[in-house]
């Protein structure tokens, strides 16, 4: 009898679990590089990608309105394209599905330079949050 492969992180079964686990191991060096680079940024002022300085007086919350407007636009486009298909997937294993999606985005960035789709990532997080905090929204859609 064959041993069932399970992801050591989330316990998910099958080839997706194998692929995800392999990807995490394969990218361990990249994650270490990113963590090392992040540690080198110190002081009250930080340089942005364009070589300019970020305003040290701005708080993260100061960007929330702009981000929310951009996220609303992304969600409207997603709704037009996908409808309510997000309700068809159950709460169970959503962490593993999200991690696989994030890993795919990371791989595209790392291997091809494709920009990280931060609004899509935020949308995935919102879906997970709604599934956990408003399960009544899923009634009748999935088991």
The first five atom37 places (N, CA, C, CB, O) and aatype in JSON, in Angstrom:
{
  "aatype": [20, 20, 20, 20, 20, 20, 20, 20, 20, 20, 20, 20, 20, 20, 20, 20, 20, 20, 20, 20, 20, 20, 20, 20, 20, 20, 20, 20, 20, 20, 20, 20, 20, 20, 20, 20, 20, 20, 20, 20, 20, 20, 20, 20, 20, 20, 20, 20, 20, 20, 20, 20, 20, 20, 20, 20, 20, 20, 20, 20, 20, 20, 20, 20, 20, 20, 20, 20, 20, 20, 20, 20, 20, 20, 20, 20, 20, 20, 20, 20, 20, 20, 20, 20, 20, 20, 20, 20, 20, 20, 20, 20, 20, 20, 20, 20, 20, 20, 20, 20, 20, 20, 20, 20, 20, 20, 20, 20, 20, 20, 20, 20, 20, 20, 20, 20, 20, 20, 20, 20, 20, 20, 20, 20, 20, 20, 20, 20, 20, 20, 20, 20, 20, 20, 20, 20, 20, 20, 20, 20, 20, 20, 20],
  "atom_mask": [
    [1, 1, 1, 1, 1],
    [1, 1, 1, 1, 1],
    [1, 1, 1, 1, 1],
    [1, 1, 1, 1, 1],
    [1, 1, 1, 1, 1],
    [1, 1, 1, 1, 1],
    [1, 1, 1, 1, 1],
    [1, 1, 1, 1, 1],
    [1, 1, 1, 1, 1],
    [1, 1, 1, 1, 1],
    [1, 1, 1, 1, 1],
    [1, 1, 1, 1, 1],
    [1, 1, 1, 1, 1],
    [1, 1, 1, 1, 1],
    [1, 1, 1, 1, 1],
    [1, 1, 1, 1, 1],
    [1, 1, 1, 1, 1],
    [1, 1, 1, 1, 1],
    [1, 1, 1, 1, 1],
    [1, 1, 1, 1, 1],
    [1, 1, 1, 1, 1],
    [1, 1, 1, 1, 1],
    [1, 1, 1, 1, 1],
    [1, 1, 1, 1, 1],
    [1, 1, 1, 1, 1],
    [1, 1, 1, 1, 1],
    [1, 1, 1, 1, 1],
    [1, 1, 1, 1, 1],
    [1, 1, 1, 1, 1],
    [1, 1, 1, 1, 1],
    [1, 1, 1, 1, 1],
    [1, 1, 1, 1, 1],
    [1, 1, 1, 1, 1],
    [1, 1, 1, 1, 1],
    [1, 1, 1, 1, 1],
    [1, 1, 1, 1, 1],
    [1, 1, 1, 1, 1],
    [1, 1, 1, 1, 1],
    [1, 1, 1, 1, 1],
    [1, 1, 1, 1, 1],
    [1, 1, 1, 1, 1],
    [1, 1, 1, 1, 1],
    [1, 1, 1, 1, 1],
    [1, 1, 1, 1, 1],
    [1, 1, 1, 1, 1],
    [1, 1, 1, 1, 1],
    [1, 1, 1, 1, 1],
    [1, 1, 1, 1, 1],
    [1, 1, 1, 1, 1],
    [1, 1, 1, 1, 1],
    [1, 1, 1, 1, 1],
    [1, 1, 1, 1, 1],
    [1, 1, 1, 1, 1],
    [1, 1, 1, 1, 1],
    [1, 1, 1, 1, 1],
    [1, 1, 1, 1, 1],
    [1, 1, 1, 1, 1],
    [1, 1, 1, 1, 1],
    [1, 1, 1, 1, 1],
    [1, 1, 1, 1, 1],
    [1, 1, 1, 1, 1],
    [1, 1, 1, 1, 1],
    [1, 1, 1, 1, 1],
    [1, 1, 1, 1, 1],
    [1, 1, 1, 1, 1],
    [1, 1, 1, 1, 1],
    [1, 1, 1, 1, 1],
    [1, 1, 1, 1, 1],
    [1, 1, 1, 1, 1],
    [1, 1, 1, 1, 1],
    [1, 1, 1, 1, 1],
    [1, 1, 1, 1, 1],
    [1, 1, 1, 1, 1],
    [1, 1, 1, 1, 1],
    [1, 1, 1, 1, 1],
    [1, 1, 1, 1, 1],
    [1, 1, 1, 1, 1],
    [1, 1, 1, 1, 1],
    [1, 1, 1, 1, 1],
    [1, 1, 1, 1, 1],
    [1, 1, 1, 1, 1],
    [1, 1, 1, 1, 1],
    [1, 1, 1, 1, 1],
    [1, 1, 1, 1, 1],
    [1, 1, 1, 1, 1],
    [1, 1, 1, 1, 1],
    [1, 1, 1, 1, 1],
    [1, 1, 1, 1, 1],
    [1, 1, 1, 1, 1],
    [1, 1, 1, 1, 1],
    [1, 1, 1, 1, 1],
    [1, 1, 1, 1, 1],
    [1, 1, 1, 1, 1],
    [1, 1, 1, 1, 1],
    [1, 1, 1, 1, 1],
    [1, 1, 1, 1, 1],
    [1, 1, 1, 1, 1],
    [1, 1, 1, 1, 1],
    [1, 1, 1, 1, 1],
    [1, 1, 1, 1, 1],
    [1, 1, 1, 1, 1],
    [1, 1, 1, 1, 1],
    [1, 1, 1, 1, 1],
    [1, 1, 1, 1, 1],
    [1, 1, 1, 1, 1],
    [1, 1, 1, 1, 1],
    [1, 1, 1, 1, 1],
    [1, 1, 1, 1, 1],
    [1, 1, 1, 1, 1],
    [1, 1, 1, 1, 1],
    [1, 1, 1, 1, 1],
    [1, 1, 1, 1, 1],
    [1, 1, 1, 1, 1],
    [1, 1, 1, 1, 1],
    [1, 1, 1, 1, 1],
    [1, 1, 1, 1, 1],
    [1, 1, 1, 1, 1],
    [1, 1, 1, 1, 1],
    [1, 1, 1, 1, 1],
    [1, 1, 1, 1, 1],
    [1, 1, 1, 1, 1],
    [1, 1, 1, 1, 1],
    [1, 1, 1, 1, 1],
    [1, 1, 1, 1, 1],
    [1, 1, 1, 1, 1],
    [1, 1, 1, 1, 1],
    [1, 1, 1, 1, 1],
    [1, 1, 1, 1, 1],
    [1, 1, 1, 1, 1],
    [1, 1, 1, 1, 1],
    [1, 1, 1, 1, 1],
    [1, 1, 1, 1, 1],
    [1, 1, 1, 1, 1],
    [1, 1, 1, 1, 1],
    [1, 1, 1, 1, 1],
    [1, 1, 1, 1, 1],
    [1, 1, 1, 1, 1],
    [1, 1, 1, 1, 1],
    [1, 1, 1, 1, 1],
    [1, 1, 1, 1, 1],
    [1, 1, 1, 1, 1],
    [1, 1, 1, 1, 1],
    [1, 1, 1, 1, 1]
  ],
  "atom_positions": [
    [[0.84, -1.19, 0.0], [0.0, 0.0, 0.0], [0.89, 1.25, 0.0], [-0.96, 0.0, 1.23], [1.8, 1.37, 0.82]],
    [[0.63, 2.15, -0.9], [1.44, 3.36, -1.03], [1.16, 4.33, 0.11], [1.17, 4.05, -2.39], [0.03, 4.43, 0.6]],
    [[2.2, 5.03, 0.52], [2.05, 6.04, 1.56], [1.5, 7.31, 0.94], [3.4, 6.31, 2.28], [1.98, 7.77, -0.09]],
    [[0.5, 7.85, 1.57], [-0.12, 9.08, 1.08], [0.79, 10.26, 1.39], [-1.52, 9.29, 1.7], [1.22, 10.43, 2.53]],
    [[1.08, 11.08, 0.39], [1.92, 12.28, 0.58], [1.07, 13.39, 1.15], [2.57, 12.72, -0.76], [0.0, 13.71, 0.63]],
    [[1.56, 14.0, 2.23], [0.9, 15.13, 2.86], [1.9, 16.26, 3.04], [0.27, 14.73, 4.22], [3.08, 16.02, 3.31]],
    [[1.44, 17.47, 2.88], [2.26, 18.64, 3.1], [2.62, 18.71, 4.59], [1.53, 19.94, 2.63], [1.75, 18.58, 5.45]],
    [[3.89, 18.9, 4.88], [4.32, 18.96, 6.28], [3.83, 20.23, 6.97], [5.83, 18.88, 6.36], [3.8, 20.29, 8.2]],
    [[3.46, 21.25, 6.19], [3.0, 22.5, 6.79], [1.5, 22.46, 7.12], [3.29, 23.67, 5.84], [1.1, 22.78, 8.24]],
    [[0.69, 22.06, 6.15], [-0.76, 22.17, 6.33], [-1.48, 20.83, 6.37], [-1.34, 23.0, 5.24], [-2.66, 20.79, 6.72]],
    [[-0.8, 19.73, 6.02], [-1.44, 18.43, 6.02], [-2.23, 18.13, 4.76], [-2.33, 18.31, 7.21], [-2.89, 17.09, 4.7]],
    [[-2.21, 19.01, 3.76], [-2.94, 18.81, 2.53], [-2.38, 17.61, 1.78], [-2.89, 20.09, 1.66], [-1.17, 17.38, 1.78]],
    [[-3.25, 16.85, 1.13], [-2.83, 15.67, 0.4], [-2.71, 15.96, -1.09], [-3.81, 14.54, 0.63], [-3.19, 16.99, -1.56]],
    [[-2.07, 15.06, -1.82], [-2.0, 14.94, -3.27], [-0.83, 15.68, -3.89], [-3.27, 15.45, -3.87], [0.07, 16.14, -3.2]],
    [[-0.85, 15.77, -5.21], [0.28, 16.34, -5.95], [0.43, 17.84, -5.71], [0.12, 16.08, -7.43], [1.54, 18.36, -5.81]],
    [[-0.65, 18.55, -5.39], [-0.54, 19.97, -5.07], [0.31, 20.13, -3.82], [-1.94, 20.62, -4.87], [1.15, 21.03, -3.74]],
    [[0.09, 19.25, -2.83], [0.88, 19.29, -1.61], [2.35, 19.03, -1.92], [0.35, 18.27, -0.59], [3.23, 19.71, -1.39]],
    [[2.61, 18.04, -2.76], [4.0, 17.74, -3.12], [4.64, 18.93, -3.82], [4.07, 16.5, -4.02], [5.78, 19.29, -3.53]],
    [[3.91, 19.53, -4.76], [4.43, 20.68, -5.5], [4.69, 21.86, -4.58], [3.47, 21.08, -6.61], [5.73, 22.52, -4.68]],
    [[3.75, 22.13, -3.67], [3.89, 23.24, -2.75], [5.08, 23.02, -1.83], [2.61, 23.43, -1.93], [5.88, 23.94, -1.62]],
    [[5.2, 21.83, -1.27], [6.31, 21.54, -0.37], [7.65, 21.65, -1.1], [6.15, 20.15, 0.24], [8.61, 22.2, -0.56]],
    [[7.72, 21.14, -2.32], [8.94, 21.2, -3.12], [9.29, 22.66, -3.41], [8.77, 20.41, -4.44], [10.46, 23.05, -3.35]],
    [[8.28, 23.47, -3.73], [8.5, 24.88, -4.03], [9.02, 25.64, -2.82], [7.21, 25.52, -4.53], [9.91, 26.47, -2.94]],
    [[8.46, 25.34, -1.65], [8.91, 26.01, -0.43], [10.37, 25.68, -0.18], [8.05, 25.59, 0.78], [11.16, 26.57, 0.16]],
    [[10.73, 24.41, -0.34], [12.13, 24.0, -0.14], [13.03, 24.62, -1.19], [12.25, 22.46, -0.18], [14.11, 25.13, -0.86]],
    [[12.6, 24.6, -2.46], [13.41, 25.15, -3.55], [13.66, 26.63, -3.39], [12.73, 24.9, -4.87], [14.72, 27.12, -3.79]],
    [[12.72, 27.36, -2.81], [12.83, 28.81, -2.69], [13.39, 29.26, -1.34], [11.49, 29.45, -2.91], [13.4, 30.45, -1.05]],
    [[13.84, 28.32, -0.53], [14.34, 28.68, 0.8], [15.48, 29.7, 0.7], [14.82, 27.43, 1.55], [15.54, 30.63, 1.5]],
    [[16.38, 29.53, -0.26], [17.49, 30.47, -0.44], [17.0, 31.86, -0.8], [18.44, 29.96, -1.5], [17.54, 32.85, -0.32]],
    [[15.99, 31.93, -1.65], [15.43, 33.21, -2.06], [14.81, 33.9, -0.85], [14.38, 33.03, -3.18], [14.99, 35.11, -0.66]],
    [[14.08, 33.15, -0.02], [13.48, 33.74, 1.17], [14.56, 34.27, 2.11], [12.6, 32.71, 1.9], [14.39, 35.33, 2.7]],
    [[15.67, 33.53, 2.25], [16.76, 34.0, 3.11], [17.36, 35.29, 2.56], [17.85, 32.92, 3.24], [17.66, 36.21, 3.32]],
    [[17.53, 35.36, 1.23], [18.07, 36.58, 0.6], [17.17, 37.77, 0.89], [18.23, 36.39, -0.92], [17.65, 38.85, 1.24]],
    [[15.87, 37.58, 0.73], [14.93, 38.67, 0.95], [14.95, 39.12, 2.41], [13.51, 38.25, 0.56], [14.92, 40.31, 2.69]],
    [[15.01, 38.17, 3.33], [15.06, 38.52, 4.75], [16.35, 39.27, 5.07], [14.96, 37.25, 5.62], [16.32, 40.22, 5.86]],
    [[17.46, 38.86, 4.49], [18.74, 39.54, 4.72], [18.69, 40.96, 4.18], [19.9, 38.75, 4.07], [19.14, 41.9, 4.83]],
    [[18.15, 41.12, 2.97], [18.05, 42.45, 2.37], [17.16, 43.35, 3.21], [17.5, 42.35, 0.92], [17.45, 44.53, 3.39]],
    [[16.09, 42.8, 3.73], [15.17, 43.6, 4.55], [15.85, 44.06, 5.83], [13.91, 42.79, 4.88], [15.59, 45.17, 6.3]],
    [[16.69, 43.24, 6.4], [17.38, 43.6, 7.63], [18.37, 44.74, 7.42], [18.1, 42.39, 8.19], [18.71, 45.45, 8.37]],
    [[18.83, 44.92, 6.18], [19.82, 45.97, 5.9], [19.18, 47.36, 5.87], [20.51, 45.69, 4.58], [19.89, 48.36, 5.95]],
    [[17.87, 47.42, 5.74], [17.17, 48.71, 5.7], [16.95, 49.16, 7.13], [15.81, 48.61, 4.91], [16.14, 48.58, 7.86]],
    [[17.67, 50.18, 7.53], [17.55, 50.66, 8.91], [17.42, 52.17, 8.92], [18.76, 50.21, 9.75], [17.6, 52.82, 7.89]],
    [[17.12, 52.72, 10.06], [17.04, 54.17, 10.2], [15.64, 54.67, 9.99], [17.97, 54.84, 9.24], [14.76, 53.92, 9.57]],
    [[15.41, 55.94, 10.28], [14.08, 56.51, 10.2], [13.62, 56.76, 8.77], [14.02, 57.79, 10.97], [12.42, 56.92, 8.52]],
    [[14.57, 56.8, 7.81], [14.19, 57.02, 6.42], [14.54, 55.8, 5.62], [14.89, 58.28, 5.85], [15.61, 55.21, 5.81]],
    [[13.65, 55.39, 4.71], [13.9, 54.23, 3.88], [13.82, 54.64, 2.42], [12.91, 53.09, 4.19], [13.02, 55.5, 2.05]],
    [[14.64, 54.04, 1.61], [14.68, 54.31, 0.18], [13.63, 53.47, -0.52], [16.09, 54.02, -0.4], [13.48, 52.28, -0.22]],
    [[12.89, 54.08, -1.45], [11.94, 53.29, -2.23], [12.61, 52.79, -3.51], [10.67, 54.13, -2.56], [13.78, 53.08, -3.74]],
    [[11.87, 52.06, -4.34], [12.45, 51.44, -5.54], [13.02, 52.47, -6.51], [11.41, 50.62, -6.24], [13.99, 52.18, -7.21]],
    [[12.44, 53.64, -6.55], [12.9, 54.67, -7.5], [14.1, 55.44, -6.97], [11.77, 55.63, -7.82], [14.6, 56.34, -7.64]],
    [[14.58, 55.11, -5.79], [15.72, 55.8, -5.23], [15.35, 57.01, -4.4], [16.65, 56.21, -6.31], [16.23, 57.7, -3.88]],
    [[14.05, 57.29, -4.27], [13.61, 58.42, -3.45], [13.4, 57.97, -2.02], [12.32, 59.03, -4.01], [13.5, 56.79, -1.7]],
    [[13.11, 58.93, -1.18], [12.94, 58.62, 0.24], [11.47, 58.59, 0.58], [13.67, 59.62, 1.12], [10.7, 59.46, 0.15]],
    [[11.07, 57.59, 1.36], [9.7, 57.53, 1.86], [9.54, 58.54, 2.98], [9.34, 56.11, 2.35], [10.47, 58.77, 3.75]],
    [[8.38, 59.14, 3.07], [8.1, 60.13, 4.1], [8.0, 59.43, 5.45], [6.8, 60.91, 3.78], [7.1, 58.61, 5.65]],
    [[8.9, 59.72, 6.38], [8.88, 59.04, 7.68], [7.68, 59.43, 8.54], [10.15, 59.33, 8.43], [7.39, 58.76, 9.53]],
    [[6.99, 60.52, 8.17], [5.85, 60.96, 8.97], [4.55, 60.29, 8.57], [5.69, 62.45, 8.84], [3.56, 60.37, 9.3]],
    [[4.53, 59.61, 7.42], [3.32, 58.93, 6.96], [3.16, 57.62, 7.71], [3.35, 58.68, 5.44], [4.12, 56.88, 7.9]],
    [[1.94, 57.35, 8.12], [1.6, 56.08, 8.76], [0.97, 55.18, 7.71], [0.63, 56.29, 9.98], [0.45, 55.66, 6.71]],
    [[1.03, 53.89, 7.92], [0.45, 52.94, 6.99], [-1.03, 53.22, 6.75], [0.64, 51.53, 7.5], [-1.51, 53.11, 5.63]],
    [[-1.74, 53.58, 7.8], [-3.17, 53.83, 7.69], [-3.46, 55.01, 6.75], [-3.75, 54.1, 9.07], [-4.57, 55.11, 6.22]],
    [[-2.5, 55.89, 6.54], [-2.68, 57.03, 5.64], [-2.89, 56.59, 4.19], [-1.48, 57.95, 5.73], [-3.39, 57.37, 3.38]],
    [[-2.52, 55.37, 3.87], [-2.66, 54.85, 2.51], [-3.92, 54.0, 2.35], [-1.44, 54.02, 2.14], [-4.21, 53.52, 1.25]],
    [[-4.67, 53.82, 3.42], [-5.8, 52.9, 3.4], [-6.9, 53.31, 2.42], [-6.39, 52.79, 4.78], [-7.43, 52.45, 1.71]],
    [[-7.25, 54.58, 2.36], [-8.31, 55.01, 1.44], [-7.93, 54.73, -0.01], [-8.61, 56.5, 1.62], [-8.73, 54.2, -0.78]],
    [[-6.71, 55.08, -0.37], [-6.24, 54.84, -1.74], [-6.23, 53.34, -2.05], [-4.83, 55.43, -1.94], [-6.67, 52.91, -3.12]],
    [[-5.73, 52.55, -1.1], [-5.67, 51.1, -1.29], [-7.07, 50.51, -1.41], [-4.91, 50.44, -0.13], [-7.32, 49.66, -2.26]],
    [[-7.99, 50.97, -0.56], [-9.36, 50.46, -0.58], [-10.02, 50.78, -1.91], [-10.17, 51.06, 0.57], [-10.73, 49.93, -2.46]],
    [[-9.8, 51.98, -2.44], [-10.36, 52.33, -3.75], [-9.81, 51.41, -4.84], [-10.04, 53.8, -4.08], [-10.57, 50.94, -5.7]],
    [[-8.52, 51.16, -4.81], [-7.9, 50.28, -5.8], [-8.43, 48.85, -5.65], [-6.36, 50.3, -5.66], [-8.69, 48.18, -6.64]],
    [[-8.58, 48.39, -4.41], [-9.1, 47.04, -4.16], [-10.55, 46.93, -4.63], [-9.01, 46.69, -2.66], [-10.93, 45.9, -5.2]],
    [[-11.35, 47.95, -4.41], [-12.74, 47.94, -4.89], [-12.76, 47.75, -6.41], [-13.47, 49.25, -4.5], [-13.58, 46.99, -6.93]],
    [[-11.87, 48.44, -7.11], [-11.8, 48.29, -8.57], [-11.43, 46.88, -8.97], [-10.81, 49.28, -9.15], [-12.02, 46.31, -9.89]],
    [[-10.44, 46.3, -8.29], [-10.01, 44.93, -8.57], [-11.15, 43.95, -8.3], [-8.77, 44.56, -7.73], [-11.4, 43.04, -9.09]],
    [[-11.85, 44.13, -7.18], [-12.95, 43.24, -6.85], [-14.1, 43.35, -7.85], [-13.46, 43.53, -5.44], [-14.75, 42.36, -8.16]],
    [[-14.36, 44.56, -8.34], [-15.4, 44.75, -9.36], [-15.04, 44.01, -10.64], [-15.61, 46.25, -9.65], [-15.89, 43.36, -11.25]],
    [[-13.77, 44.1, -11.05], [-13.32, 43.37, -12.25], [-13.41, 41.86, -12.03], [-11.87, 43.77, -12.62], [-13.82, 41.12, -12.92]],
    [[-13.02, 41.41, -10.84], [-13.1, 39.99, -10.52], [-14.55, 39.5, -10.5], [-12.43, 39.71, -9.16], [-14.85, 38.41, -10.98]],
    [[-15.45, 40.32, -9.95], [-16.87, 39.95, -9.9], [-17.43, 39.82, -11.31], [-17.68, 40.99, -9.11], [-18.18, 38.89, -11.61]],
    [[-17.05, 40.75, -12.18], [-17.52, 40.69, -13.57], [-17.01, 39.43, -14.26], [-17.07, 41.95, -14.34], [-17.74, 38.8, -15.03]],
    [[-15.77, 39.07, -14.0], [-15.16, 37.92, -14.66], [-15.57, 36.59, -14.04], [-13.65, 38.04, -14.62], [-15.86, 35.63, -14.75]],
    [[-15.61, 36.52, -12.7], [-15.78, 35.25, -12.01], [-17.12, 35.1, -11.28], [-14.68, 35.06, -11.03], [-17.48, 33.99, -10.88]],
    [[-17.85, 36.19, -11.1], [-19.11, 36.09, -10.36], [-18.86, 35.67, -8.92], [-20.05, 35.1, -11.04], [-17.88, 36.09, -8.3]],
    [[-19.75, 34.85, -8.39], [-19.65, 34.4, -7.01], [-18.99, 33.02, -6.89], [-21.02, 34.35, -6.37], [-19.29, 32.28, -5.96]],
    [[-18.11, 32.69, -7.8], [-17.47, 31.37, -7.74], [-16.64, 31.2, -6.47], [-16.58, 31.16, -8.96], [-16.36, 30.06, -6.08]],
    [[-16.24, 32.28, -5.83], [-15.48, 32.16, -4.59], [-16.3, 31.46, -3.52], [-15.04, 33.54, -4.09], [-15.75, 30.88, -2.59]],
    [[-17.61, 31.52, -3.64], [-18.48, 30.86, -2.66], [-18.56, 29.35, -2.88], [-19.88, 31.46, -2.72], [-19.04, 28.62, -2.02]],
    [[-18.09, 28.88, -4.02], [-18.16, 27.45, -4.34], [-17.09, 26.64, -3.63], [-18.03, 27.26, -5.84], [-17.18, 25.41, -3.56]],
    [[-16.08, 27.31, -3.09], [-15.02, 26.59, -2.39], [-15.25, 26.67, -0.89], [-13.62, 27.16, -2.77], [-15.6, 27.73, -0.37]],
    [[-15.05, 25.56, -0.2], [-15.31, 25.55, 1.25], [-14.21, 26.24, 2.05], [-15.47, 24.14, 1.74], [-13.13, 26.51, 1.54]],
    [[-14.51, 26.5, 3.28], [-13.55, 27.08, 4.22], [-12.37, 26.13, 4.44], [-14.24, 27.39, 5.57], [-11.23, 26.57, 4.56]],
    [[-12.65, 24.81, 4.49], [-11.62, 23.82, 4.74], [-10.51, 23.92, 3.69], [-12.23, 22.42, 4.75], [-10.79, 24.01, 2.5]],
    [[-9.28, 23.89, 4.14], [-8.07, 23.93, 3.3], [-7.88, 25.24, 2.55], [-8.12, 22.8, 2.31], [-7.07, 25.29, 1.62]],
    [[-8.6, 26.3, 2.92], [-8.41, 27.56, 2.2], [-7.01, 28.11, 2.41], [-9.44, 28.58, 2.66], [-6.49, 28.79, 1.53]],
    [[-6.39, 27.82, 3.55], [-5.02, 28.29, 3.79], [-4.06, 27.67, 2.78], [-4.57, 27.95, 5.23], [-3.2, 28.36, 2.23]],
    [[-4.2, 26.38, 2.55], [-3.33, 25.69, 1.6], [-3.58, 26.19, 0.18], [-3.55, 24.17, 1.67], [-2.63, 26.38, -0.59]],
    [[-4.85, 26.41, -0.18], [-5.15, 26.93, -1.51], [-4.57, 28.33, -1.68], [-6.67, 26.96, -1.76], [-4.0, 28.64, -2.73]],
    [[-4.71, 29.18, -0.66], [-4.17, 30.54, -0.73], [-2.66, 30.5, -0.83], [-4.6, 31.36, 0.5], [-2.07, 31.22, -1.64]],
    [[-2.02, 29.66, -0.03], [-0.56, 29.57, -0.06], [-0.07, 29.1, -1.43], [-0.06, 28.61, 1.03], [0.93, 29.6, -1.93]],
    [[-0.77, 28.16, -2.03], [-0.4, 27.7, -3.37], [-0.52, 28.84, -4.38], [-1.28, 26.5, -3.8], [0.32, 28.99, -5.26]],
    [[-1.58, 29.64, -4.25], [-1.78, 30.78, -5.14], [-0.68, 31.82, -4.94], [-3.17, 31.43, -4.91], [-0.12, 32.34, -5.9]],
    [[-0.37, 32.11, -3.68], [0.69, 33.09, -3.38], [2.03, 32.59, -3.9], [0.77, 33.36, -1.86], [2.83, 33.36, -4.43]],
    [[2.28, 31.3, -3.76], [3.54, 30.73, -4.24], [3.63, 30.86, -5.75], [3.67, 29.26, -3.82], [4.7, 31.12, -6.29]],
    [[2.5, 30.67, -6.44], [2.47, 30.83, -7.89], [2.81, 32.27, -8.27], [1.09, 30.43, -8.45], [3.58, 32.51, -9.2]],
    [[2.22, 33.24, -7.57], [2.53, 34.64, -7.83], [4.01, 34.92, -7.58], [1.65, 35.56, -6.94], [4.66, 35.61, -8.36]],
    [[4.54, 34.36, -6.48], [5.94, 34.56, -6.15], [6.84, 33.96, -7.23], [6.27, 33.94, -4.79], [7.81, 34.59, -7.66]],
    [[6.52, 32.76, -7.68], [7.32, 32.1, -8.72], [7.32, 32.93, -10.01], [6.78, 30.69, -9.01], [8.35, 33.06, -10.67]],
    [[6.16, 33.49, -10.37], [6.08, 34.33, -11.57], [6.95, 35.57, -11.41], [4.63, 34.73, -11.85], [7.61, 36.0, -12.36]],
    [[6.94, 36.15, -10.22], [7.79, 37.31, -9.97], [9.26, 36.92, -10.01], [7.45, 37.94, -8.61], [10.07, 37.59, -10.66]],
    [[9.61, 35.86, -9.32], [11.01, 35.45, -9.19], [11.58, 34.99, -10.53], [11.13, 34.34, -8.17], [12.73, 35.31, -10.84]],
    [[10.8, 34.24, -11.31], [11.32, 33.64, -12.54], [11.14, 34.52, -13.78], [10.65, 32.33, -12.77], [11.94, 34.43, -14.71]],
    [[10.13, 35.36, -13.79], [9.85, 36.13, -15.0], [9.77, 37.63, -14.76], [8.57, 35.66, -15.6], [9.59, 38.4, -15.7]],
    [[9.89, 38.05, -13.5], [9.83, 39.47, -13.22], [8.42, 40.04, -13.27], [10.68, 40.21, -14.19], [8.25, 41.26, -13.29]],
    [[7.4, 39.17, -13.28], [6.02, 39.63, -13.28], [5.73, 40.32, -11.94], [5.03, 38.43, -13.53], [5.98, 39.74, -10.89]],
    [[5.21, 41.53, -11.98], [4.93, 42.22, -10.71], [3.97, 41.41, -9.82], [4.34, 43.6, -10.99], [3.06, 40.75, -10.31]],
    [[4.2, 41.49, -8.54], [3.31, 40.82, -7.6], [1.93, 41.49, -7.66], [3.89, 40.86, -6.13], [1.85, 42.72, -7.59]],
    [[0.86, 40.72, -7.8], [-0.49, 41.31, -7.88], [-1.06, 41.53, -6.48], [-1.43, 40.39, -8.7], [-1.9, 40.77, -6.01]],
    [[-0.59, 42.58, -5.83], [-0.95, 42.81, -4.43], [-2.45, 42.94, -4.21], [-0.26, 44.04, -3.93], [-2.95, 42.51, -3.17]],
    [[-3.16, 43.51, -5.16], [-4.61, 43.64, -4.99], [-5.29, 42.28, -5.08], [-5.19, 44.58, -6.04], [-6.26, 42.04, -4.36]],
    [[-4.81, 41.39, -5.93], [-5.37, 40.04, -6.0], [-5.07, 39.29, -4.71], [-4.81, 39.28, -7.22], [-5.9, 38.53, -4.22]],
    [[-3.88, 39.49, -4.16], [-3.51, 38.85, -2.9], [-4.43, 39.37, -1.79], [-2.02, 39.12, -2.55], [-4.9, 38.59, -0.96]],
    [[-4.68, 40.67, -1.77], [-5.59, 41.24, -0.77], [-7.0, 40.69, -0.97], [-5.6, 42.77, -0.86], [-7.71, 40.43, 0.01]],
    [[-7.41, 40.5, -2.21], [-8.72, 39.92, -2.5], [-8.83, 38.49, -1.96], [-8.98, 39.93, -4.0], [-9.85, 38.12, -1.4]],
    [[-7.77, 37.71, -2.15], [-7.74, 36.34, -1.59], [-7.88, 36.38, -0.08], [-6.43, 35.61, -1.99], [-8.6, 35.58, 0.51]],
    [[-7.18, 37.33, 0.56], [-7.26, 37.46, 2.01], [-8.68, 37.85, 2.44], [-6.24, 38.51, 2.52], [-9.18, 37.36, 3.45]],
    [[-9.32, 38.73, 1.68], [-10.68, 39.14, 2.01], [-11.64, 37.96, 1.91], [-11.14, 40.29, 1.08], [-12.5, 37.77, 2.77]],
    [[-11.49, 37.17, 0.86], [-12.33, 35.98, 0.7], [-12.17, 35.05, 1.91], [-11.98, 35.23, -0.61], [-13.16, 34.57, 2.46]],
    [[-10.93, 34.8, 2.31], [-10.68, 33.93, 3.46], [-11.31, 34.52, 4.72], [-9.16, 33.73, 3.66], [-11.91, 33.79, 5.51]],
    [[-11.18, 35.81, 4.89], [-11.74, 36.48, 6.05], [-13.26, 36.35, 6.07], [-11.34, 37.96, 6.07], [-13.85, 36.05, 7.12]],
    [[-13.9, 36.56, 4.92], [-15.36, 36.45, 4.85], [-15.79, 35.02, 5.14], [-15.89, 36.9, 3.45], [-16.75, 34.8, 5.88]],
    [[-15.08, 34.03, 4.58], [-15.44, 32.63, 4.85], [-15.38, 32.32, 6.34], [-14.51, 31.68, 4.09], [-16.21, 31.57, 6.85]],
    [[-14.4, 32.88, 7.04], [-14.24, 32.59, 8.46], [-15.19, 33.4, 9.33], [-12.82, 32.86, 8.88], [-15.68, 32.9, 10.34]],
    [[-15.45, 34.64, 8.97], [-16.24, 35.53, 9.81], [-17.71, 35.64, 9.43], [-15.64, 36.88, 9.79], [-18.52, 36.13, 10.21]],
    [[-18.06, 35.2, 8.23], [-19.44, 35.25, 7.76], [-19.79, 33.95, 7.03], [-19.64, 36.46, 6.82], [-20.12, 33.97, 5.85]],
    [[-19.74, 32.81, 7.74], [-20.02, 31.53, 7.08], [-21.43, 31.44, 6.52], [-19.8, 30.41, 8.06], [-21.69, 30.63, 5.63]],
    [[-22.33, 32.27, 7.02], [-23.71, 32.26, 6.5], [-23.75, 32.64, 5.02], [-24.59, 33.23, 7.32], [-24.69, 32.29, 4.31]],
    [[-22.73, 33.37, 4.55], [-22.66, 33.75, 3.14], [-22.44, 32.54, 2.24], [-21.54, 34.77, 2.91], [-22.72, 32.59, 1.04]],
    [[-21.93, 31.45, 2.81], [-21.65, 30.25, 2.04], [-22.81, 29.27, 2.06], [-20.41, 29.59, 2.55], [-22.78, 28.28, 1.33]],
    [[-23.83, 29.53, 2.89], [-24.96, 28.6, 3.0], [-25.54, 28.32, 1.62], [-26.05, 29.17, 3.93], [-25.85, 29.23, 0.85]],
    [[-25.69, 27.03, 1.33], [-26.27, 26.63, 0.04], [-25.28, 26.55, -1.09], [-27.33, 27.57, -0.33], [-25.61, 26.04, -2.16]],
    [[-24.05, 27.04, -0.88], [-23.07, 27.01, -1.95], [-22.11, 25.83, -1.84], [-22.28, 28.29, -1.97], [-21.81, 25.17, -2.83]],
    [[-21.65, 25.57, -0.63], [-20.7, 24.46, -0.47], [-20.92, 23.8, 0.89], [-19.23, 24.97, -0.6], [-21.52, 24.37, 1.79]],
    [[-20.42, 22.57, 0.99], [-20.69, 21.77, 2.19], [-19.82, 22.04, 3.35], [-20.59, 20.39, 1.88], [-19.98, 21.41, 4.4]]
  ]
}
